[in-house]
Amino acid sequence: MEKTGKFLTAIGERSPAIMCEKHAKVFEETMLTAQVPHTIYELDEDDGPYYCHACDLQVAKDYVKKQEEAANQPRIILPGEFI
């Protein structure tokens, strides 16, 4: 995973999140459409690089899905093999 996070985003007084340009644009459009007060700061080149929190969550979600699918797959248990 690349370190592409270069925007610091926040909603009201909640904890900020670091996002890549793609996710920051979606965040801003969503907040403007919903008329929710928000803040977006572009980080300086000297700050970072950081991982995008939204991209990182997608990787984690894909990993959990893959693990759940593997756990639900039927297996042949051979003699001497433990579960």
mmCIF file of the N, C-alpha and C atoms, coordinates in Angstrom:
data_MODEL
# 
_entry.id   MODEL 
# 
loop_
_atom_site.group_PDB 
_atom_site.id 
_atom_site.type_symbol 
_atom_site.label_atom_id 
_atom_site.label_alt_id 
_atom_site.label_comp_id 
_atom_site.label_asym_id 
_atom_site.label_entity_id 
_atom_site.label_seq_id 
_atom_site.pdbx_PDB_ins_code 
_atom_site.Cartn_x 
_atom_site.Cartn_y 
_atom_site.Cartn_z 
_atom_site.occupancy 
_atom_site.B_iso_or_equiv 
_atom_site.pdbx_formal_charge 
_atom_site.auth_seq_id 
_atom_site.auth_comp_id 
_atom_site.auth_asym_id 
_atom_site.auth_atom_id 
_atom_site.pdbx_PDB_model_num 
ATOM 1   N N  . MET A 1 1  ? 0.847   -1.173  0.000  1.00 0.00 ? 1  MET A N  1 
ATOM 2   C CA . MET A 1 1  ? 0.000   0.000   0.000  1.00 0.00 ? 1  MET A CA 1 
ATOM 3   C C  . MET A 1 1  ? 0.893   1.237   0.000  1.00 0.00 ? 1  MET A C  1 
ATOM 4   N N  . GLU A 1 2  ? 0.520   2.155   -0.853 1.00 0.00 ? 2  GLU A N  1 
ATOM 5   C CA . GLU A 1 2  ? 1.300   3.384   -0.985 1.00 0.00 ? 2  GLU A CA 1 
ATOM 6   C C  . GLU A 1 2  ? 0.887   4.414   0.056  1.00 0.00 ? 2  GLU A C  1 
ATOM 7   N N  . LYS A 1 3  ? 1.823   5.241   0.408  1.00 0.00 ? 3  LYS A N  1 
ATOM 8   C CA . LYS A 1 3  ? 1.537   6.349   1.321  1.00 0.00 ? 3  LYS A CA 1 
ATOM 9   C C  . LYS A 1 3  ? 1.127   7.546   0.473  1.00 0.00 ? 3  LYS A C  1 
ATOM 10  N N  . THR A 1 4  ? -0.184  7.708   0.281  1.00 0.00 ? 4  THR A N  1 
ATOM 11  C CA . THR A 1 4  ? -0.686  8.768   -0.588 1.00 0.00 ? 4  THR A CA 1 
ATOM 12  C C  . THR A 1 4  ? -1.513  9.799   0.168  1.00 0.00 ? 4  THR A C  1 
ATOM 13  N N  . GLY A 1 5  ? -1.643  9.655   1.481  1.00 0.00 ? 5  GLY A N  1 
ATOM 14  C CA . GLY A 1 5  ? -2.451  10.592  2.256  1.00 0.00 ? 5  GLY A CA 1 
ATOM 15  C C  . GLY A 1 5  ? -1.806  11.958  2.340  1.00 0.00 ? 5  GLY A C  1 
ATOM 16  N N  . LYS A 1 6  ? -2.520  12.969  1.858  1.00 0.00 ? 6  LYS A N  1 
ATOM 17  C CA . LYS A 1 6  ? -1.963  14.313  1.931  1.00 0.00 ? 6  LYS A CA 1 
ATOM 18  C C  . LYS A 1 6  ? -2.994  15.352  2.345  1.00 0.00 ? 6  LYS A C  1 
ATOM 19  N N  . PHE A 1 7  ? -4.173  14.903  2.795  1.00 0.00 ? 7  PHE A N  1 
ATOM 20  C CA . PHE A 1 7  ? -5.210  15.820  3.258  1.00 0.00 ? 7  PHE A CA 1 
ATOM 21  C C  . PHE A 1 7  ? -5.654  15.417  4.659  1.00 0.00 ? 7  PHE A C  1 
ATOM 22  N N  . LEU A 1 8  ? -5.755  16.389  5.541  1.00 0.00 ? 8  LEU A N  1 
ATOM 23  C CA . LEU A 1 8  ? -6.244  16.177  6.892  1.00 0.00 ? 8  LEU A CA 1 
ATOM 24  C C  . LEU A 1 8  ? -7.695  16.637  6.905  1.00 0.00 ? 8  LEU A C  1 
ATOM 25  N N  . THR A 1 9  ? -8.613  15.712  7.200  1.00 0.00 ? 9  THR A N  1 
ATOM 26  C CA . THR A 1 9  ? -10.038 16.026  7.158  1.00 0.00 ? 9  THR A CA 1 
ATOM 27  C C  . THR A 1 9  ? -10.656 15.846  8.538  1.00 0.00 ? 9  THR A C  1 
ATOM 28  N N  . ALA A 1 10 ? -11.684 16.636  8.824  1.00 0.00 ? 10 ALA A N  1 
ATOM 29  C CA . ALA A 1 10 ? -12.370 16.529  10.114 1.00 0.00 ? 10 ALA A CA 1 
ATOM 30  C C  . ALA A 1 10 ? -13.814 16.977  9.966  1.00 0.00 ? 10 ALA A C  1 
ATOM 31  N N  . ILE A 1 11 ? -14.663 16.388  10.801 1.00 0.00 ? 11 ILE A N  1 
ATOM 32  C CA . ILE A 1 11 ? -16.075 16.773  10.879 1.00 0.00 ? 11 ILE A CA 1 
ATOM 33  C C  . ILE A 1 11 ? -16.290 17.322  12.276 1.00 0.00 ? 11 ILE A C  1 
ATOM 34  N N  . GLY A 1 12 ? -16.621 18.592  12.357 1.00 0.00 ? 12 GLY A N  1 
ATOM 35  C CA . GLY A 1 12 ? -16.872 19.219  13.654 1.00 0.00 ? 12 GLY A CA 1 
ATOM 36  C C  . GLY A 1 12 ? -15.705 19.041  14.605 1.00 0.00 ? 12 GLY A C  1 
ATOM 37  N N  . GLU A 1 13 ? -15.985 18.527  15.798 1.00 0.00 ? 13 GLU A N  1 
ATOM 38  C CA . GLU A 1 13 ? -14.972 18.330  16.831 1.00 0.00 ? 13 GLU A CA 1 
ATOM 39  C C  . GLU A 1 13 ? -14.443 16.895  16.866 1.00 0.00 ? 13 GLU A C  1 
ATOM 40  N N  . ARG A 1 14 ? -14.810 16.084  15.909 1.00 0.00 ? 14 ARG A N  1 
ATOM 41  C CA . ARG A 1 14 ? -14.372 14.689  15.884 1.00 0.00 ? 14 ARG A CA 1 
ATOM 42  C C  . ARG A 1 14 ? -12.899 14.572  15.508 1.00 0.00 ? 14 ARG A C  1 
ATOM 43  N N  . SER A 1 15 ? -12.343 13.406  15.751 1.00 0.00 ? 15 SER A N  1 
ATOM 44  C CA . SER A 1 15 ? -10.931 13.151  15.422 1.00 0.00 ? 15 SER A CA 1 
ATOM 45  C C  . SER A 1 15 ? -10.712 13.273  13.921 1.00 0.00 ? 15 SER A C  1 
ATOM 46  N N  . PRO A 1 16 ? -9.594  13.847  13.524 1.00 0.00 ? 16 PRO A N  1 
ATOM 47  C CA . PRO A 1 16 ? -9.319  13.999  12.092 1.00 0.00 ? 16 PRO A CA 1 
ATOM 48  C C  . PRO A 1 16 ? -8.890  12.679  11.451 1.00 0.00 ? 16 PRO A C  1 
ATOM 49  N N  . ALA A 1 17 ? -8.991  12.650  10.144 1.00 0.00 ? 17 ALA A N  1 
ATOM 50  C CA . ALA A 1 17 ? -8.542  11.502  9.357  1.00 0.00 ? 17 ALA A CA 1 
ATOM 51  C C  . ALA A 1 17 ? -7.668  12.018  8.228  1.00 0.00 ? 17 ALA A C  1 
ATOM 52  N N  . ILE A 1 18 ? -6.707  11.225  7.833  1.00 0.00 ? 18 ILE A N  1 
ATOM 53  C CA . ILE A 1 18 ? -5.831  11.571  6.714  1.00 0.00 ? 18 ILE A CA 1 
ATOM 54  C C  . ILE A 1 18 ? -6.356  10.823  5.493  1.00 0.00 ? 18 ILE A C  1 
ATOM 55  N N  . MET A 1 19 ? -6.504  11.547  4.387  1.00 0.00 ? 19 MET A N  1 
ATOM 56  C CA . MET A 1 19 ? -7.044  10.939  3.169  1.00 0.00 ? 19 MET A CA 1 
ATOM 57  C C  . MET A 1 19 ? -6.203  11.293  1.956  1.00 0.00 ? 19 MET A C  1 
ATOM 58  N N  . CYS A 1 20 ? -6.256  10.393  0.979  1.00 0.00 ? 20 CYS A N  1 
ATOM 59  C CA . CYS A 1 20 ? -5.631  10.665  -0.310 1.00 0.00 ? 20 CYS A CA 1 
ATOM 60  C C  . CYS A 1 20 ? -6.524  11.649  -1.069 1.00 0.00 ? 20 CYS A C  1 
ATOM 61  N N  . GLU A 1 21 ? -6.059  12.115  -2.202 1.00 0.00 ? 21 GLU A N  1 
ATOM 62  C CA . GLU A 1 21 ? -6.816  13.121  -2.955 1.00 0.00 ? 21 GLU A CA 1 
ATOM 63  C C  . GLU A 1 21 ? -8.177  12.583  -3.393 1.00 0.00 ? 21 GLU A C  1 
ATOM 64  N N  . LYS A 1 22 ? -8.217  11.338  -3.848 1.00 0.00 ? 22 LYS A N  1 
ATOM 65  C CA . LYS A 1 22 ? -9.468  10.737  -4.313 1.00 0.00 ? 22 LYS A CA 1 
ATOM 66  C C  . LYS A 1 22 ? -10.517 10.699  -3.199 1.00 0.00 ? 22 LYS A C  1 
ATOM 67  N N  . HIS A 1 23 ? -10.137 10.207  -2.021 1.00 0.00 ? 23 HIS A N  1 
ATOM 68  C CA . HIS A 1 23 ? -11.083 10.110  -0.916 1.00 0.00 ? 23 HIS A CA 1 
ATOM 69  C C  . HIS A 1 23 ? -11.422 11.484  -0.328 1.00 0.00 ? 23 HIS A C  1 
ATOM 70  N N  . ALA A 1 24 ? -10.482 12.410  -0.352 1.00 0.00 ? 24 ALA A N  1 
ATOM 71  C CA . ALA A 1 24 ? -10.755 13.762  0.149  1.00 0.00 ? 24 ALA A CA 1 
ATOM 72  C C  . ALA A 1 24 ? -11.794 14.468  -0.728 1.00 0.00 ? 24 ALA A C  1 
ATOM 73  N N  . LYS A 1 25 ? -11.726 14.255  -2.044 1.00 0.00 ? 25 LYS A N  1 
ATOM 74  C CA . LYS A 1 25 ? -12.717 14.849  -2.946 1.00 0.00 ? 25 LYS A CA 1 
ATOM 75  C C  . LYS A 1 25 ? -14.112 14.286  -2.659 1.00 0.00 ? 25 LYS A C  1 
ATOM 76  N N  . VAL A 1 26 ? -14.206 12.977  -2.486 1.00 0.00 ? 26 VAL A N  1 
ATOM 77  C CA . VAL A 1 26 ? -15.493 12.353  -2.179 1.00 0.00 ? 26 VAL A CA 1 
ATOM 78  C C  . VAL A 1 26 ? -16.012 12.851  -0.825 1.00 0.00 ? 26 VAL A C  1 
ATOM 79  N N  . PHE A 1 27 ? -15.102 12.946  0.149  1.00 0.00 ? 27 PHE A N  1 
ATOM 80  C CA . PHE A 1 27 ? -15.469 13.461  1.474  1.00 0.00 ? 27 PHE A CA 1 
ATOM 81  C C  . PHE A 1 27 ? -16.050 14.871  1.362  1.00 0.00 ? 27 PHE A C  1 
ATOM 82  N N  . GLU A 1 28 ? -15.356 15.731  0.630  1.00 0.00 ? 28 GLU A N  1 
ATOM 83  C CA . GLU A 1 28 ? -15.803 17.120  0.509  1.00 0.00 ? 28 GLU A CA 1 
ATOM 84  C C  . GLU A 1 28 ? -17.159 17.210  -0.200 1.00 0.00 ? 28 GLU A C  1 
ATOM 85  N N  . GLU A 1 29 ? -17.328 16.463  -1.289 1.00 0.00 ? 29 GLU A N  1 
ATOM 86  C CA . GLU A 1 29 ? -18.603 16.487  -2.006 1.00 0.00 ? 29 GLU A CA 1 
ATOM 87  C C  . GLU A 1 29 ? -19.744 15.986  -1.124 1.00 0.00 ? 29 GLU A C  1 
ATOM 88  N N  . THR A 1 30 ? -19.483 14.959  -0.343 1.00 0.00 ? 30 THR A N  1 
ATOM 89  C CA . THR A 1 30 ? -20.501 14.414  0.551  1.00 0.00 ? 30 THR A CA 1 
ATOM 90  C C  . THR A 1 30 ? -20.869 15.417  1.626  1.00 0.00 ? 30 THR A C  1 
ATOM 91  N N  . MET A 1 31 ? -19.887 16.040  2.222  1.00 0.00 ? 31 MET A N  1 
ATOM 92  C CA . MET A 1 31 ? -20.145 17.012  3.287  1.00 0.00 ? 31 MET A CA 1 
ATOM 93  C C  . MET A 1 31 ? -20.882 18.240  2.750  1.00 0.00 ? 31 MET A C  1 
ATOM 94  N N  . LEU A 1 32 ? -20.524 18.700  1.556  1.00 0.00 ? 32 LEU A N  1 
ATOM 95  C CA . LEU A 1 32 ? -21.204 19.849  0.960  1.00 0.00 ? 32 LEU A CA 1 
ATOM 96  C C  . LEU A 1 32 ? -22.653 19.507  0.621  1.00 0.00 ? 32 LEU A C  1 
ATOM 97  N N  . THR A 1 33 ? -22.880 18.309  0.069  1.00 0.00 ? 33 THR A N  1 
ATOM 98  C CA . THR A 1 33 ? -24.231 17.880  -0.271 1.00 0.00 ? 33 THR A CA 1 
ATOM 99  C C  . THR A 1 33 ? -25.106 17.762  0.973  1.00 0.00 ? 33 THR A C  1 
ATOM 100 N N  . ALA A 1 34 ? -24.530 17.202  2.044  1.00 0.00 ? 34 ALA A N  1 
ATOM 101 C CA . ALA A 1 34 ? -25.275 17.016  3.294  1.00 0.00 ? 34 ALA A CA 1 
ATOM 102 C C  . ALA A 1 34 ? -25.288 18.281  4.156  1.00 0.00 ? 34 ALA A C  1 
ATOM 103 N N  . GLN A 1 35 ? -24.568 19.314  3.728  1.00 0.00 ? 35 GLN A N  1 
ATOM 104 C CA . GLN A 1 35 ? -24.455 20.577  4.464  1.00 0.00 ? 35 GLN A CA 1 
ATOM 105 C C  . GLN A 1 35 ? -23.951 20.363  5.894  1.00 0.00 ? 35 GLN A C  1 
ATOM 106 N N  . VAL A 1 36 ? -22.904 19.560  6.004  1.00 0.00 ? 36 VAL A N  1 
ATOM 107 C CA . VAL A 1 36 ? -22.291 19.261  7.293  1.00 0.00 ? 36 VAL A CA 1 
ATOM 108 C C  . VAL A 1 36 ? -21.010 20.096  7.422  1.00 0.00 ? 36 VAL A C  1 
ATOM 109 N N  . PRO A 1 37 ? -20.821 20.804  8.537  1.00 0.00 ? 37 PRO A N  1 
ATOM 110 C CA . PRO A 1 37 ? -19.583 21.571  8.726  1.00 0.00 ? 37 PRO A CA 1 
ATOM 111 C C  . PRO A 1 37 ? -18.370 20.625  8.762  1.00 0.00 ? 37 PRO A C  1 
ATOM 112 N N  . HIS A 1 38 ? -17.367 20.948  7.999  1.00 0.00 ? 38 HIS A N  1 
ATOM 113 C CA . HIS A 1 38 ? -16.183 20.100  7.921  1.00 0.00 ? 38 HIS A CA 1 
ATOM 114 C C  . HIS A 1 38 ? -14.957 20.957  7.646  1.00 0.00 ? 38 HIS A C  1 
ATOM 115 N N  . THR A 1 39 ? -13.793 20.333  7.774  1.00 0.00 ? 39 THR A N  1 
ATOM 116 C CA . THR A 1 39 ? -12.525 21.012  7.548  1.00 0.00 ? 39 THR A CA 1 
ATOM 117 C C  . THR A 1 39 ? -11.622 20.097  6.737  1.00 0.00 ? 39 THR A C  1 
ATOM 118 N N  . ILE A 1 40 ? -10.942 20.671  5.763  1.00 0.00 ? 40 ILE A N  1 
ATOM 119 C CA . ILE A 1 40 ? -9.939  19.933  4.981  1.00 0.00 ? 40 ILE A CA 1 
ATOM 120 C C  . ILE A 1 40 ? -8.697  20.809  4.881  1.00 0.00 ? 40 ILE A C  1 
ATOM 121 N N  . TYR A 1 41 ? -7.560  20.256  5.307  1.00 0.00 ? 41 TYR A N  1 
ATOM 122 C CA . TYR A 1 41 ? -6.268  20.936  5.185  1.00 0.00 ? 41 TYR A CA 1 
ATOM 123 C C  . TYR A 1 41 ? -5.377  20.101  4.277  1.00 0.00 ? 41 TYR A C  1 
ATOM 124 N N  . GLU A 1 42 ? -4.698  20.760  3.351  1.00 0.00 ? 42 GLU A N  1 
ATOM 125 C CA . GLU A 1 42 ? -3.705  20.053  2.550  1.00 0.00 ? 42 GLU A CA 1 
ATOM 126 C C  . GLU A 1 42 ? -2.387  20.100  3.309  1.00 0.00 ? 42 GLU A C  1 
ATOM 127 N N  . LEU A 1 43 ? -1.807  18.946  3.530  1.00 0.00 ? 43 LEU A N  1 
ATOM 128 C CA . LEU A 1 43 ? -0.556  18.860  4.276  1.00 0.00 ? 43 LEU A CA 1 
ATOM 129 C C  . LEU A 1 43 ? 0.610   19.318  3.404  1.00 0.00 ? 43 LEU A C  1 
ATOM 130 N N  . ASP A 1 44 ? 1.618   19.887  4.033  1.00 0.00 ? 44 ASP A N  1 
ATOM 131 C CA . ASP A 1 44 ? 2.828   20.305  3.328  1.00 0.00 ? 44 ASP A CA 1 
ATOM 132 C C  . ASP A 1 44 ? 3.604   19.077  2.866  1.00 0.00 ? 44 ASP A C  1 
ATOM 133 N N  . GLU A 1 45 ? 4.454   19.285  1.883  1.00 0.00 ? 45 GLU A N  1 
ATOM 134 C CA . GLU A 1 45 ? 5.311   18.200  1.381  1.00 0.00 ? 45 GLU A CA 1 
ATOM 135 C C  . GLU A 1 45 ? 6.219   17.665  2.490  1.00 0.00 ? 45 GLU A C  1 
ATOM 136 N N  . ASP A 1 46 ? 6.607   18.540  3.423  1.00 0.00 ? 46 ASP A N  1 
ATOM 137 C CA . ASP A 1 46 ? 7.480   18.131  4.516  1.00 0.00 ? 46 ASP A CA 1 
ATOM 138 C C  . ASP A 1 46 ? 6.761   17.210  5.502  1.00 0.00 ? 46 ASP A C  1 
ATOM 139 N N  . ASP A 1 47 ? 5.431   17.328  5.579  1.00 0.00 ? 47 ASP A N  1 
ATOM 140 C CA . ASP A 1 47 ? 4.634   16.481  6.465  1.00 0.00 ? 47 ASP A CA 1 
ATOM 141 C C  . ASP A 1 47 ? 4.293   15.186  5.736  1.00 0.00 ? 47 ASP A C  1 
ATOM 142 N N  . GLY A 1 48 ? 4.769   14.100  6.275  1.00 0.00 ? 48 GLY A N  1 
ATOM 143 C CA . GLY A 1 48 ? 4.379   12.826  5.670  1.00 0.00 ? 48 GLY A CA 1 
ATOM 144 C C  . GLY A 1 48 ? 5.534   12.137  5.002  1.00 0.00 ? 48 GLY A C  1 
ATOM 145 N N  . PRO A 1 49 ? 5.283   11.205  4.186  1.00 0.00 ? 49 PRO A N  1 
ATOM 146 C CA . PRO A 1 49 ? 3.995   10.767  3.667  1.00 0.00 ? 49 PRO A CA 1 
ATOM 147 C C  . PRO A 1 49 ? 3.218   9.928   4.691  1.00 0.00 ? 49 PRO A C  1 
ATOM 148 N N  . TYR A 1 50 ? 1.914   9.890   4.517  1.00 0.00 ? 50 TYR A N  1 
ATOM 149 C CA . TYR A 1 50 ? 1.030   9.150   5.407  1.00 0.00 ? 50 TYR A CA 1 
ATOM 150 C C  . TYR A 1 50 ? 0.165   8.185   4.606  1.00 0.00 ? 50 TYR A C  1 
ATOM 151 N N  . TYR A 1 51 ? -0.366  7.197   5.301  1.00 0.00 ? 51 TYR A N  1 
ATOM 152 C CA . TYR A 1 51 ? -1.327  6.295   4.686  1.00 0.00 ? 51 TYR A CA 1 
ATOM 153 C C  . TYR A 1 51 ? -2.706  6.941   4.722  1.00 0.00 ? 51 TYR A C  1 
ATOM 154 N N  . CYS A 1 52 ? -3.478  6.745   3.679  1.00 0.00 ? 52 CYS A N  1 
ATOM 155 C CA . CYS A 1 52 ? -4.862  7.206   3.638  1.00 0.00 ? 52 CYS A CA 1 
ATOM 156 C C  . CYS A 1 52 ? -5.688  6.279   4.525  1.00 0.00 ? 52 CYS A C  1 
ATOM 157 N N  . HIS A 1 53 ? -6.406  6.826   5.488  1.00 0.00 ? 53 HIS A N  1 
ATOM 158 C CA . HIS A 1 53 ? -7.204  6.011   6.399  1.00 0.00 ? 53 HIS A CA 1 
ATOM 159 C C  . HIS A 1 53 ? -8.308  5.269   5.664  1.00 0.00 ? 53 HIS A C  1 
ATOM 160 N N  . ALA A 1 54 ? -8.915  5.901   4.662  1.00 0.00 ? 54 ALA A N  1 
ATOM 161 C CA . ALA A 1 54 ? -9.996  5.258   3.912  1.00 0.00 ? 54 ALA A CA 1 
ATOM 162 C C  . ALA A 1 54 ? -9.460  4.082   3.089  1.00 0.00 ? 54 ALA A C  1 
ATOM 163 N N  . CYS A 1 55 ? -8.330  4.246   2.440  1.00 0.00 ? 55 CYS A N  1 
ATOM 164 C CA . CYS A 1 55 ? -7.728  3.147   1.670  1.00 0.00 ? 55 CYS A CA 1 
ATOM 165 C C  . CYS A 1 55 ? -7.335  2.011   2.602  1.00 0.00 ? 55 CYS A C  1 
ATOM 166 N N  . ASP A 1 56 ? -6.777  2.363   3.755  1.00 0.00 ? 56 ASP A N  1 
ATOM 167 C CA . ASP A 1 56 ? -6.350  1.373   4.740  1.00 0.00 ? 56 ASP A CA 1 
ATOM 168 C C  . ASP A 1 56 ? -7.542  0.564   5.257  1.00 0.00 ? 56 ASP A C  1 
ATOM 169 N N  . LEU A 1 57 ? -8.681  1.224   5.475  1.00 0.00 ? 57 LEU A N  1 
ATOM 170 C CA . LEU A 1 57 ? -9.883  0.519   5.923  1.00 0.00 ? 57 LEU A CA 1 
ATOM 171 C C  . LEU A 1 57 ? -10.385 -0.443  4.858  1.00 0.00 ? 57 LEU A C  1 
ATOM 172 N N  . GLN A 1 58 ? -10.274 -0.074  3.585  1.00 0.00 ? 58 GLN A N  1 
ATOM 173 C CA . GLN A 1 58 ? -10.714 -0.962  2.515  1.00 0.00 ? 58 GLN A CA 1 
ATOM 174 C C  . GLN A 1 58 ? -9.840  -2.208  2.461  1.00 0.00 ? 58 GLN A C  1 
ATOM 175 N N  . VAL A 1 59 ? -8.536  -2.065  2.652  1.00 0.00 ? 59 VAL A N  1 
ATOM 176 C CA . VAL A 1 59 ? -7.629  -3.212  2.674  1.00 0.00 ? 59 VAL A CA 1 
ATOM 177 C C  . VAL A 1 59 ? -7.989  -4.136  3.834  1.00 0.00 ? 59 VAL A C  1 
ATOM 178 N N  . ALA A 1 60 ? -8.274  -3.562  5.004  1.00 0.00 ? 60 ALA A N  1 
ATOM 179 C CA . ALA A 1 60 ? -8.653  -4.361  6.167  1.00 0.00 ? 60 ALA A CA 1 
ATOM 180 C C  . ALA A 1 60 ? -9.979  -5.071  5.929  1.00 0.00 ? 60 ALA A C  1 
ATOM 181 N N  . LYS A 1 61 ? -10.927 -4.391  5.317  1.00 0.00 ? 61 LYS A N  1 
ATOM 182 C CA . LYS A 1 61 ? -12.235 -4.990  5.028  1.00 0.00 ? 61 LYS A CA 1 
ATOM 183 C C  . LYS A 1 61 ? -12.086 -6.160  4.059  1.00 0.00 ? 61 LYS A C  1 
ATOM 184 N N  . ASP A 1 62 ? -11.252 -5.990  3.030  1.00 0.00 ? 62 ASP A N  1 
ATOM 185 C CA . ASP A 1 62 ? -11.007 -7.074  2.074  1.00 0.00 ? 62 ASP A CA 1 
ATOM 186 C C  . ASP A 1 62 ? -10.351 -8.269  2.755  1.00 0.00 ? 62 ASP A C  1 
ATOM 187 N N  . TYR A 1 63 ? -9.429  -8.013  3.677  1.00 0.00 ? 63 TYR A N  1 
ATOM 188 C CA . TYR A 1 63 ? -8.757  -9.092  4.404  1.00 0.00 ? 63 TYR A CA 1 
ATOM 189 C C  . TYR A 1 63 ? -9.750  -9.877  5.256  1.00 0.00 ? 63 TYR A C  1 
ATOM 190 N N  . VAL A 1 64 ? -10.621 -9.175  5.974  1.00 0.00 ? 64 VAL A N  1 
ATOM 191 C CA . VAL A 1 64 ? -11.615 -9.843  6.815  1.00 0.00 ? 64 VAL A CA 1 
ATOM 192 C C  . VAL A 1 64 ? -12.561 -10.673 5.954  1.00 0.00 ? 64 VAL A C  1 
ATOM 193 N N  . LYS A 1 65 ? -12.987 -10.139 4.833  1.00 0.00 ? 65 LYS A N  1 
ATOM 194 C CA . LYS A 1 65 ? -13.874 -10.870 3.929  1.00 0.00 ? 65 LYS A CA 1 
ATOM 195 C C  . LYS A 1 65 ? -13.205 -12.143 3.427  1.00 0.00 ? 65 LYS A C  1 
ATOM 196 N N  . LYS A 1 66 ? -11.923 -12.042 3.062  1.00 0.00 ? 66 LYS A N  1 
ATOM 197 C CA . LYS A 1 66 ? -11.189 -13.203 2.570  1.00 0.00 ? 66 LYS A CA 1 
ATOM 198 C C  . LYS A 1 66 ? -11.052 -14.267 3.664  1.00 0.00 ? 66 LYS A C  1 
ATOM 199 N N  . GLN A 1 67 ? -10.799 -13.834 4.904  1.00 0.00 ? 67 GLN A N  1 
ATOM 200 C CA . GLN A 1 67 ? -10.677 -14.769 6.022  1.00 0.00 ? 67 GLN A CA 1 
ATOM 201 C C  . GLN A 1 67 ? -12.007 -15.453 6.318  1.00 0.00 ? 67 GLN A C  1 
ATOM 202 N N  . GLU A 1 68 ? -13.111 -14.709 6.251  1.00 0.00 ? 68 GLU A N  1 
ATOM 203 C CA . GLU A 1 68 ? -14.432 -15.298 6.479  1.00 0.00 ? 68 GLU A CA 1 
ATOM 204 C C  . GLU A 1 68 ? -14.781 -16.309 5.398  1.00 0.00 ? 68 GLU A C  1 
ATOM 205 N N  . GLU A 1 69 ? -14.452 -15.991 4.159  1.00 0.00 ? 69 GLU A N  1 
ATOM 206 C CA . GLU A 1 69 ? -14.714 -16.918 3.065  1.00 0.00 ? 69 GLU A CA 1 
ATOM 207 C C  . GLU A 1 69 ? -13.893 -18.194 3.232  1.00 0.00 ? 69 GLU A C  1 
ATOM 208 N N  . ALA A 1 70 ? -12.646 -18.057 3.633  1.00 0.00 ? 70 ALA A N  1 
ATOM 209 C CA . ALA A 1 70 ? -11.783 -19.225 3.835  1.00 0.00 ? 70 ALA A CA 1 
ATOM 210 C C  . ALA A 1 70 ? -12.297 -20.083 4.984  1.00 0.00 ? 70 ALA A C  1 
ATOM 211 N N  . ALA A 1 71 ? -12.824 -19.459 6.037  1.00 0.00 ? 71 ALA A N  1 
ATOM 212 C CA . ALA A 1 71 ? -13.327 -20.210 7.189  1.00 0.00 ? 71 ALA A CA 1 
ATOM 213 C C  . ALA A 1 71 ? -14.593 -20.983 6.837  1.00 0.00 ? 71 ALA A C  1 
ATOM 214 N N  . ASN A 1 72 ? -15.353 -20.505 5.866  1.00 0.00 ? 72 ASN A N  1 
ATOM 215 C CA . ASN A 1 72 ? -16.602 -21.151 5.491  1.00 0.00 ? 72 ASN A CA 1 
ATOM 216 C C  . ASN A 1 72 ? -16.444 -22.171 4.361  1.00 0.00 ? 72 ASN A C  1 
ATOM 217 N N  . GLN A 1 73 ? -15.244 -22.304 3.831  1.00 0.00 ? 73 GLN A N  1 
ATOM 218 C CA . GLN A 1 73 ? -14.997 -23.266 2.763  1.00 0.00 ? 73 GLN A CA 1 
ATOM 219 C C  . GLN A 1 73 ? -14.912 -24.678 3.341  1.00 0.00 ? 73 GLN A C  1 
ATOM 220 N N  . PRO A 1 74 ? -15.560 -25.650 2.691  1.00 0.00 ? 74 PRO A N  1 
ATOM 221 C CA . PRO A 1 74 ? -15.439 -27.026 3.176  1.00 0.00 ? 74 PRO A CA 1 
ATOM 222 C C  . PRO A 1 74 ? -14.000 -27.528 3.021  1.00 0.00 ? 74 PRO A C  1 
ATOM 223 N N  . ARG A 1 75 ? -13.566 -28.336 3.971  1.00 0.00 ? 75 ARG A N  1 
ATOM 224 C CA . ARG A 1 75 ? -12.206 -28.871 3.948  1.00 0.00 ? 75 ARG A CA 1 
ATOM 225 C C  . ARG A 1 75 ? -12.242 -30.377 4.125  1.00 0.00 ? 75 ARG A C  1 
ATOM 226 N N  . ILE A 1 76 ? -11.301 -31.033 3.551  1.00 0.00 ? 76 ILE A N  1 
ATOM 227 C CA . ILE A 1 76 ? -11.118 -32.458 3.776  1.00 0.00 ? 76 ILE A CA 1 
ATOM 228 C C  . ILE A 1 76 ? -10.068 -32.586 4.866  1.00 0.00 ? 76 ILE A C  1 
ATOM 229 N N  . ILE A 1 77 ? -10.455 -33.228 5.962  1.00 0.00 ? 77 ILE A N  1 
ATOM 230 C CA . ILE A 1 77 ? -9.529  -33.401 7.071  1.00 0.00 ? 77 ILE A CA 1 
ATOM 231 C C  . ILE A 1 77 ? -8.925  -34.795 6.953  1.00 0.00 ? 77 ILE A C  1 
ATOM 232 N N  . LEU A 1 78 ? -7.624  -34.841 6.818  1.00 0.00 ? 78 LEU A N  1 
ATOM 233 C CA . LEU A 1 78 ? -6.915  -36.104 6.680  1.00 0.00 ? 78 LEU A CA 1 
ATOM 234 C C  . LEU A 1 78 ? -6.598  -36.692 8.049  1.00 0.00 ? 78 LEU A C  1 
ATOM 235 N N  . PRO A 1 79 ? -6.411  -38.011 8.123  1.00 0.00 ? 79 PRO A N  1 
ATOM 236 C CA . PRO A 1 79 ? -6.057  -38.617 9.399  1.00 0.00 ? 79 PRO A CA 1 
ATOM 237 C C  . PRO A 1 79 ? -4.794  -37.983 9.983  1.00 0.00 ? 79 PRO A C  1 
ATOM 238 N N  . GLY A 1 80 ? -4.849  -37.664 11.252 1.00 0.00 ? 80 GLY A N  1 
ATOM 239 C CA . GLY A 1 80 ? -3.703  -37.050 11.925 1.00 0.00 ? 80 GLY A CA 1 
ATOM 240 C C  . GLY A 1 80 ? -3.684  -35.531 11.843 1.00 0.00 ? 80 GLY A C  1 
ATOM 241 N N  . GLU A 1 81 ? -4.604  -34.957 11.087 1.00 0.00 ? 81 GLU A N  1 
ATOM 242 C CA . GLU A 1 81 ? -4.644  -33.496 10.958 1.00 0.00 ? 81 GLU A CA 1 
ATOM 243 C C  . GLU A 1 81 ? -5.631  -32.936 11.970 1.00 0.00 ? 81 GLU A C  1 
ATOM 244 N N  . PHE A 1 82 ? -5.217  -31.906 12.666 1.00 0.00 ? 82 PHE A N  1 
ATOM 245 C CA . PHE A 1 82 ? -6.077  -31.286 13.670 1.00 0.00 ? 82 PHE A CA 1 
ATOM 246 C C  . PHE A 1 82 ? -6.725  -30.037 13.107 1.00 0.00 ? 82 PHE A C  1 
ATOM 247 N N  . ILE A 1 83 ? -7.887  -29.738 13.601 1.00 0.00 ? 83 ILE A N  1 
ATOM 248 C CA . ILE A 1 83 ? -8.622  -28.548 13.149 1.00 0.00 ? 83 ILE A CA 1 
ATOM 249 C C  . ILE A 1 83 ? -8.082  -27.318 13.830 1.00 0.00 ? 83 ILE A C  1 
# 
